[in-house]
Amino acid sequence: MPEVVQKILNGNGVAEITLNRPEVYNVYNETFLENLRAAYLNFGSNPDVRVILLRGNGKYFSAGADVEWFQKLSKSSRSIQLAAATLSTSTFEVIWQCPKPTIALIHRGCFGGGVGFAAASDIVVAEEKTNFAITEVRLGITPAPILFPLLGAINARYLKRFATTGETFDSEIAQKIGLVHEISPAGKLDTTIEPIIDNLLKGGPLAVSKTKELINKIAFSSSEQLDLDDLAKISVEGRSGQEGVEGFDAFLQKRDPSWYSRTKS
């Protein structure tokens, strides 16, 4: 089975993208991102598609980036690292800028770059008792590739807390800070989104697309536009730096990183 599955669900123009690496909690690598990016470009340019759903197959929605891939990148040439970081930032941008309304359906767990997928989506519905965490700093790197969508979804004050602590928060807190729009009972995501989809389909397709475009543009017009190339470079520097290398090693070896001691005063 492909790592990213695309299908059109019905004649109303509802399309679905499924993250399909359940054996590793839908973590992403280069091929995964390329396929995901292509899926959004495909559905985004298809005149028969009106709404795009994103879901994850298996236990969790997504555990973010594949740490083994990041570890390999940390020891690669700068050009290879920059290409990978640019792919990451551009994938989140493609989701964010997709001309069709997008809905992310989150269940059980959404971590690291998985939170980026949620934040880049227009509407997010999460099951109750779902856990979220922006975990990059725990690995000694920054969440640079996902900062653009995160800042579009979460108040900067809340983002500073959760992006700098890497702490886990639940669906209710995710809704409070703006990341999640609605919370559904476990196993009822599809039922919960039915009226949302119906309301989206009631709007004129061009009007919905233009409204989304204008909101994206105006939301960031009051401050300097984030430079995606700069974010990619920052991502590279983090992955290949001393903290990034140590963070990946510690994660894969299932130990605490060198900068953390459990000793309490």
Backbone torsions as a table, in degrees:
resi	resn	phi	psi	omega
1	MET	NA	141.1	177.2
2	PRO	-65.4	156.5	-178.1
3	GLU	-73.5	-24.0	176.5
4	VAL	-128.8	118.9	-176.0
5	VAL	-103.7	130.2	176.9
6	GLN	-113.3	138.1	172.0
7	LYS	-160.2	149.0	174.2
8	ILE	-94.9	124.0	-170.4
9	LEU	-80.3	-37.3	-176.0
10	ASN	-155.2	177.4	-177.9
11	GLY	-73.0	-7.6	177.7
12	ASN	-81.2	-4.5	178.4
13	GLY	91.5	21.5	177.2
14	VAL	-89.4	119.8	-179.8
15	ALA	-111.6	156.9	-176.4
16	GLU	-134.6	136.2	173.5
17	ILE	-117.1	128.3	-178.8
18	THR	-117.2	125.6	172.2
19	LEU	-74.3	122.6	-165.7
20	ASN	-129.9	57.3	168.6
21	ARG	-125.1	60.1	-172.7
22	PRO	-61.1	-27.3	-177.3
23	GLU	-67.7	-19.5	177.8
24	VAL	-126.6	31.1	175.7
25	TYR	58.3	33.2	175.6
26	ASN	59.6	35.5	172.8
27	VAL	-71.6	153.0	-174.9
28	TYR	-110.6	148.2	173.3
29	ASN	-129.4	-166.6	-175.5
30	GLU	-61.1	-50.0	-178.7
31	THR	-62.2	-42.0	179.2
32	PHE	-58.5	-48.5	-179.3
33	LEU	-64.4	-40.5	178.5
34	GLU	-60.5	-43.3	179.9
35	ASN	-68.9	-38.2	179.5
36	LEU	-67.0	-44.1	178.3
37	ARG	-59.5	-44.7	-180.0
38	ALA	-63.2	-36.2	-179.9
39	ALA	-63.5	-44.6	179.5
40	TYR	-68.7	-37.9	177.3
41	LEU	-65.2	-38.8	179.7
42	ASN	-64.0	-54.5	-178.7
43	PHE	-69.5	-33.4	-179.6
44	GLY	-64.6	-28.4	-178.9
45	SER	-99.1	-0.1	-178.4
46	ASN	-87.6	115.3	-177.3
47	PRO	-65.1	-16.6	180.0
48	ASP	-84.7	-10.9	-179.0
49	VAL	-93.7	130.6	-179.0
50	ARG	-111.0	-33.4	-176.7
51	VAL	-140.9	140.7	179.0
52	ILE	-119.2	124.5	177.0
53	LEU	-100.0	143.5	174.5
54	LEU	-124.3	125.7	177.8
55	ARG	-139.9	165.9	178.0
56	GLY	-114.8	142.5	178.0
57	ASN	-91.4	137.1	176.1
58	GLY	102.7	-157.9	-171.7
59	LYS	-64.5	-43.1	-176.9
60	TYR	-120.8	158.3	171.8
61	PHE	-62.6	-58.2	176.5
62	SER	-167.3	137.8	176.4
63	ALA	-97.3	15.0	174.6
64	GLY	88.4	-144.2	-176.3
65	ALA	-77.8	152.6	176.3
66	ASP	-76.2	110.5	-175.5
67	VAL	-63.4	-32.7	177.5
68	GLU	-64.4	-37.6	175.8
69	TRP	-64.4	-44.7	179.0
70	PHE	-62.4	-39.7	179.7
71	GLN	-63.1	-42.5	177.6
72	LYS	-63.5	-41.4	179.4
73	LEU	-62.5	-35.6	-177.5
74	SER	-62.5	-19.6	-178.9
75	LYS	-109.3	9.6	179.8
76	SER	-94.6	174.0	178.4
77	SER	-66.9	158.9	-178.7
78	ARG	-61.8	-36.4	-178.7
79	SER	-65.2	-39.0	177.9
80	ILE	-67.9	-42.3	178.7
81	GLN	-62.9	-42.0	-178.7
82	LEU	-66.6	-37.6	178.0
83	ALA	-63.3	-41.0	179.7
84	ALA	-67.5	-42.5	179.8
85	ALA	-66.2	-38.0	177.9
86	THR	-65.9	-38.4	176.4
87	LEU	-61.8	-41.9	179.7
88	SER	-62.1	-52.9	-177.3
89	THR	-63.1	-38.9	-178.0
90	SER	-70.8	-31.0	177.8
91	THR	-65.9	-45.7	178.0
92	PHE	-64.9	-35.0	178.1
93	GLU	-66.3	-40.4	179.3
94	VAL	-61.8	-40.7	177.0
95	ILE	-65.0	-46.9	-178.6
96	TRP	-60.0	-42.2	-174.7
97	GLN	-92.9	2.5	-178.5
98	CYS	-53.2	130.1	-176.5
99	PRO	-70.6	-14.3	178.1
100	LYS	-97.3	146.8	176.6
101	PRO	-62.9	137.9	-176.1
102	THR	-121.1	141.7	179.2
103	ILE	-127.6	126.2	175.9
104	ALA	-100.6	130.9	179.2
105	LEU	-108.3	109.2	-170.9
106	ILE	-106.7	131.1	177.4
107	HIS	-134.2	141.6	171.6
108	ARG	64.4	-60.2	-175.6
109	GLY	-148.0	137.9	-179.2
110	CYS	-146.0	106.9	-169.8
111	PHE	-131.3	153.0	175.8
112	GLY	53.7	-126.1	179.8
113	GLY	-61.9	-20.5	175.0
114	GLY	-61.9	-35.1	175.5
115	VAL	-65.9	-32.7	175.6
116	GLY	-62.6	-41.1	176.8
117	PHE	-60.8	-41.4	179.6
118	ALA	-65.9	-48.2	-176.8
119	ALA	-64.0	-32.0	-179.9
120	ALA	-75.3	-15.5	179.5
121	SER	-81.7	152.6	-177.6
122	ASP	-73.0	-37.8	-176.9
123	ILE	-132.9	135.9	-179.1
124	VAL	-126.7	126.4	175.4
125	VAL	-120.4	127.3	-177.0
126	ALA	-123.9	145.1	173.6
127	GLU	-68.6	150.3	173.3
128	GLU	-59.3	150.5	179.2
129	LYS	65.8	19.7	172.5
130	THR	-80.2	139.1	178.6
131	ASN	-102.8	141.0	177.8
132	PHE	-124.9	152.4	172.7
133	ALA	-164.5	135.9	173.9
134	ILE	-98.0	91.7	-161.1
135	THR	-94.5	-0.2	-169.7
136	GLU	-54.4	-41.7	-177.1
137	VAL	-63.3	-24.6	177.8
138	ARG	-66.1	-20.2	178.3
139	LEU	-99.7	3.7	179.4
140	GLY	80.0	21.7	178.5
141	ILE	-129.0	171.3	177.9
142	THR	-100.5	158.4	175.0
143	PRO	-87.3	35.6	-174.1
144	ALA	-49.4	-46.2	-176.5
145	PRO	-63.2	-21.4	-177.1
146	ILE	-109.2	5.5	-177.3
147	LEU	-65.0	-36.2	-179.4
148	PHE	-58.8	-56.2	178.2
149	PRO	-65.8	-34.0	179.5
150	LEU	-61.3	-41.5	179.9
151	LEU	-70.3	-20.8	176.1
152	GLY	-81.7	-15.0	-175.6
153	ALA	-112.1	-31.2	-171.1
154	ILE	-122.3	135.4	173.5
155	ASN	-53.0	137.6	-174.9
156	ALA	-57.5	-34.4	179.8
157	ARG	-66.1	-43.1	176.8
158	TYR	-67.1	-40.3	-178.4
159	LEU	-62.0	-40.2	178.9
160	LYS	-59.2	-40.4	-179.6
161	ARG	-64.3	-56.0	-170.3
162	PHE	-76.6	-25.6	178.4
163	ALA	-82.1	-23.0	178.9
164	THR	-94.0	-23.9	178.3
165	THR	-92.5	-27.4	-175.7
166	GLY	68.5	12.7	-175.2
167	GLU	-72.3	156.6	178.9
168	THR	-84.9	139.0	175.4
169	PHE	-135.5	156.2	-173.4
170	ASP	-96.5	-178.4	-176.4
171	SER	-59.4	-38.3	-177.8
172	GLU	-66.2	-41.8	177.1
173	ILE	-68.4	-39.5	178.1
174	ALA	-59.1	-37.0	177.3
175	GLN	-71.1	-40.0	-179.4
176	LYS	-61.0	-39.2	-175.9
177	ILE	-89.0	-2.0	174.3
178	GLY	100.9	-3.2	-179.0
179	LEU	-72.9	-37.3	-177.9
180	VAL	-113.3	138.0	178.8
181	HIS	-91.2	-43.8	-178.8
182	GLU	-137.5	150.2	176.6
183	ILE	-112.6	132.1	-179.7
184	SER	-111.9	155.6	171.1
185	PRO	-61.4	156.8	178.9
186	ALA	-57.3	132.5	178.0
187	GLY	78.8	7.0	-176.0
188	LYS	-118.4	23.5	-179.3
189	LEU	-58.7	-45.9	-176.4
190	ASP	-65.4	-36.8	177.3
191	THR	-66.8	-40.3	-177.2
192	THR	-65.8	-35.7	-175.8
193	ILE	-84.9	-10.3	-178.1
194	GLU	-53.9	-51.1	179.5
195	PRO	-67.2	-28.9	177.7
196	ILE	-65.9	-46.1	178.3
197	ILE	-61.4	-43.6	-179.2
198	ASP	-60.2	-41.4	178.7
199	ASN	-66.8	-37.2	176.6
200	LEU	-64.1	-39.0	-178.8
201	LEU	-71.2	-19.9	178.8
202	LYS	-73.8	-20.8	179.8
203	GLY	-83.4	151.1	175.3
204	GLY	-63.3	131.3	-176.4
205	PRO	-54.3	-44.4	-179.9
206	LEU	-69.2	-39.0	179.3
207	ALA	-64.1	-41.9	179.0
208	VAL	-63.2	-45.3	-178.8
209	SER	-64.0	-44.4	-179.0
210	LYS	-68.0	-37.6	178.1
211	THR	-61.3	-44.8	178.5
212	LYS	-61.5	-44.0	179.6
213	GLU	-60.0	-44.5	-178.9
214	LEU	-65.7	-41.3	178.8
215	ILE	-61.7	-45.9	179.0
216	ASN	-58.9	-40.3	-177.8
217	LYS	-71.5	-47.5	-175.7
218	ILE	-71.0	-33.7	-176.7
219	ALA	-59.0	-29.0	-177.8
220	PHE	-113.4	9.6	-176.4
221	SER	-73.8	-21.6	-176.2
222	SER	-84.2	-7.8	178.6
223	SER	-133.0	166.1	-179.2
224	GLU	-61.9	131.1	-178.3
225	GLN	-63.3	134.5	177.9
226	LEU	-66.6	134.8	179.8
227	ASP	-91.6	113.3	-176.5
228	LEU	-65.5	-32.1	177.5
229	ASP	-64.6	-39.3	177.8
230	ASP	-65.1	-40.1	178.5
231	LEU	-63.2	-38.6	178.3
232	ALA	-63.5	-42.4	-179.8
233	LYS	-64.9	-40.3	178.2
234	ILE	-63.1	-38.9	178.4
235	SER	-61.8	-43.6	178.8
236	VAL	-60.8	-47.4	-177.7
237	GLU	-61.2	-35.7	178.9
238	GLY	-69.5	-42.6	-176.9
239	ARG	-68.2	-34.9	-176.3
240	SER	-94.0	-5.6	179.8
241	GLY	-75.5	171.0	-176.7
242	GLN	-58.8	-43.9	-178.4
243	GLU	-67.0	-41.3	-179.5
244	GLY	-62.1	-45.6	179.8
245	VAL	-61.8	-45.2	179.1
246	GLU	-65.1	-39.3	-179.4
247	GLY	-63.5	-43.4	178.5
248	PHE	-64.8	-44.3	179.7
249	ASP	-60.4	-45.0	-178.7
250	ALA	-63.1	-41.9	-179.7
251	PHE	-62.5	-48.2	-177.2
252	LEU	-70.3	-27.9	177.9
253	GLN	-89.8	1.1	177.4
254	LYS	56.1	49.0	177.0
255	ARG	-135.1	168.0	175.7
256	ASP	-72.5	145.0	175.2
257	PRO	-70.0	162.8	-173.9
258	SER	-62.9	-24.5	-176.8
259	TRP	-84.3	0.3	-177.5
260	TYR	-120.3	129.0	176.2
261	SER	-122.2	136.5	179.7
262	ARG	-81.3	-4.8	-179.8
263	THR	-66.1	129.5	179.4
264	LYS	-109.6	140.2	-179.6
265	SER	-78.4	NA	NA
